[in-house]
Amino acid sequence: MAGPAEPAVVAEPAVVAPAWRGEPLVWFVGCLLLYLGLGADAFYKTDGPDIVRLLDDHLRTGAPLQHPWHVGFLPALLGLRTVLGWLGLHPGYLALGTWFSALGAALGVACLHAAAGRLGLPRSMARTAALFLALNPGTLLFGTVVEFHGPLLGMVGVATWWTAVQVAAPRWWGLLGLGCLGHLAFLVDGQALFLPVWLLSFFLARRWPSGTRRRDLVHAGLAGAVHAGWFLVGPRLWPQHYGFWADLAEGFRQEGSIGRPQGLEWTLVIFVQEWLWPLLPLSVLVCLAPLRAALRRECVAFALGAAPFLYLSVRQLVFEPEFGAYLLPMLVPAALLVAQAAGANGCRWLRLLLPLGLWPWFVGGSAHLREQAAYDTQFAAAVAKGAEAAPPFVLVGSARELAAAYARLQPEQFLWVRLSAAMPRAAATPAHVQGMVVQLRLLAGAGRAVLLTEAALASLDEPRAAMLAEKSTLQVEPNEAYAGPLFAAALREHFTLTKVADGLLRLVPQR
């Protein structure tokens, strides 16, 4: 982290040359092509299948387009799908989700580069910051899978750039806009609830030498009030679109009901699990930034901003590693700090540390994707074998099977039985059960190969065990409280179940 000392705080931006103005666009296009090229051919964990299932349900049945936590994500994803349709592009759900993440991550990198320019940093620093963000293992993962965090990175980048604009020349309307951008980031991904803590701390830290501290505090308070005010206005204007957050108290109660340990004694474990290891080398290098006296105010802003994200990780991720997902937004300020700490001359040497980030990416999230992709291939082969020459219709049970189905089958070729298995028994009328039987008989009569995975049958027989197998901290009722066993009994009564492939049964209607 060597290099000649340079001023860390610049109240007014340097003159921006035309070539500088166009460089963020180059970063955007280059990163977009990189992330699209690395786009995963499998889903990462369970959020991705849930995302596309909710979108698919909306498009096929008109179900509400709403996620209870990330309330603006699905409308934004649908908007991207609509725009792509205008351009004649019609990607499948897996590709659509990865494209959305790639766009978000690329936008985040480009906006970080543009923000560095607005702050008056030398080009070498801006390029180093952008490079370290672009090739960080967290960015490489969440910019190439179906998840909430890549698109959020784009919103963080836009908000950071606009904060830098306000640092250079604060205006009351600009701070109003910053408050709205902070709230938009929260709508895309609920974990950004406290993003304005860093944005406004960073604004104050960079403005500190300007001699207008009282006015700057008023401006920061105005932006914070706008973000908070939207929680009063938004749920009243669009109550159906705020999910659990329509009532903040209820939202925090639901967030605290996951059943995993949430005590602060886990902080060090989570710090290593979700920051130090998965987000190398920025996660370590940023710890050296306070050695530069001129950066200490900005380091304090970084610490204040990171604290809520770390606390949220402690509450959510004990025994549930997420490869740095919840702390991903803090890579943006970390990249700025590391580039400034290295200095303009030190940046060229600092870049030699970039390969350190590839190792945790390769053995972490990327390894999980390879495992899921191998499973998807086996699943598709089993379906092809079981269906023989007939078009398949598969009843799938586990989240892993759902991910494989969305990755390798068409949406009209499968049905997830979890919703039926977990239906309250009191709500499962004879018409529900008979309707399922009739639908499957019609499909078989039309020449479809009606298939049932053994995991799907097990989840119908014992819905409690199936749900606990995927999330052991759930509060689950006894099997007798659910409709799953009723549907399983109906399948056995009306169909002959014949094993046709590994883990796969064929339903043959009985006369």
Secondary structure, 3 states (H helix, E strand, C coil): CCCCCCCCCCCCCCCCCHHHHHHHHHHHHHHHHHHHHCCCCCCCCCHHHHHHHHHHHHHHHCCCCCCCCCCCHHHHHHHHHHHHHHCCCCCCHHHHHHHHHHHHHHHHHHHHHHHHHHCCCCHHHHHHHHHHHHCCHHHHHHCCCCCCHHHHHHHHHHHHHHHHHHHHCCCHHHHHHHHHHHHHHHHHCHHHHHHHHHHHHHHHHHHHHHCCHHHHHHHHHHHHHHHHHHHHHHHHHCHHHCHHHHCHHHHHHHHCCCCCCCCHHHHHHHHHHHHHCCCCCHHHHHHHHHHCHHHHHHHHHHHHHHHHHHHHHHHHCCCCCCCCHHHHHHHHHHHHHHHHHHHHHHHHHHHHHHHHHHHHHHHCHHHHHHHHHHHHHHHHHHHHHHHCCCCEEEEECCHHHHHHHHHHCCHHHEEECHHHHCCEHHHCCHHHHHHHHHHHHHHHHCCCEEEEEHHHHHHHHCHHHHHHHHCCCCCCCCHHHECHHHHHHHHHHHEEEEEEECCEEEEEECC
